[in-house]
Structure formats: C-alpha cells, structure tokens
C-alpha cells in the first residue's frame, strides 16, 4: 500500500529522489530528460550539464552539500560555512579550545 502511495506522489515531472527522513519524494521539478532535479542528479550518478565528467564529493567544511572535485579548492575559499568559521575565529572574544580541560 505504501509503495502505491509513493508511486502516485512521484508522478508527473517531480524529482524521483525519495527523502527517507521526510517520508516523501523531493518536491523539485525534474531536469528535462532525467528522473531527478538538479539537486539530486549527483546522488543518482548522473553527470550535470555544468560538469559532465566531474565527480562530486561532500564539502569538507560542511558535508550537507556536495562539490565537484575539480572545484574543491575554489569552493572551500568561498563556502558560506568557512566564511562563518573564519569570522568567528577573528572575533576578539574567540579562544580556541577554551572549554577543554588540561590532561
């Protein structure tokens, strides 16, 4: 019964990627000619138009998103999470490992 419900919800041009933690399909539209949206093509191993042969890996700063291997060094410099981290470390009140107890 649940499989029928899944199939019915993923009809039309909706992305076919199933979000287990939300118990539903992705709500984005499919990229023409594929079953997935632009956000989930890398999960399915489908090359994207921007980088047809580039392998994607999780961002080393924030693994919640992926980056093409050939653009990894560039991305780490401009990643929002990296900028936030650098701003925090530059703050006058920041002290690395302030809450660690000495051994």
ChimeraX attribute file (.defattr): number of C-alpha atoms within 10 A of each C-alpha:
attribute: neighborCount
match mode: 1-to-1
recipient: residues
	/A:1	5
	/A:2	7
	/A:3	8
	/A:4	8
	/A:5	10
	/A:6	15
	/A:7	11
	/A:8	10
	/A:9	15
	/A:10	17
	/A:11	11
	/A:12	10
	/A:13	16
	/A:14	18
	/A:15	23
	/A:16	24
	/A:17	21
	/A:18	15
	/A:19	11
	/A:20	8
	/A:21	6
	/A:22	8
	/A:23	9
	/A:24	15
	/A:25	18
	/A:26	20
	/A:27	16
	/A:28	16
	/A:29	15
	/A:30	21
	/A:31	17
	/A:32	10
	/A:33	6
	/A:34	13
	/A:35	18
	/A:36	23
	/A:37	20
	/A:38	17
	/A:39	16
	/A:40	19
	/A:41	18
	/A:42	19
	/A:43	12
	/A:44	10
	/A:45	10
	/A:46	16
	/A:47	15
	/A:48	15
	/A:49	8
	/A:50	8
	/A:51	12
	/A:52	9
	/A:53	11
	/A:54	15
	/A:55	16
	/A:56	19
	/A:57	14
	/A:58	14
	/A:59	18
	/A:60	15
	/A:61	16
	/A:62	13
	/A:63	10
	/A:64	8
	/A:65	12
	/A:66	17
	/A:67	20
	/A:68	18
	/A:69	15
	/A:70	12
	/A:71	12
	/A:72	17
	/A:73	11
	/A:74	11
	/A:75	17
	/A:76	17
	/A:77	12
	/A:78	10
	/A:79	16
	/A:80	13
	/A:81	14
	/A:82	16
	/A:83	14
	/A:84	11
	/A:85	12
	/A:86	11
	/A:87	11
	/A:88	13
	/A:89	13
	/A:90	11
	/A:91	9
	/A:92	7
	/A:93	8
	/A:94	11
	/A:95	11
	/A:96	8
	/A:97	7
	/A:98	7
	/A:99	7
	/A:100	7
	/A:101	6
	/A:102	4
	/A:103	3
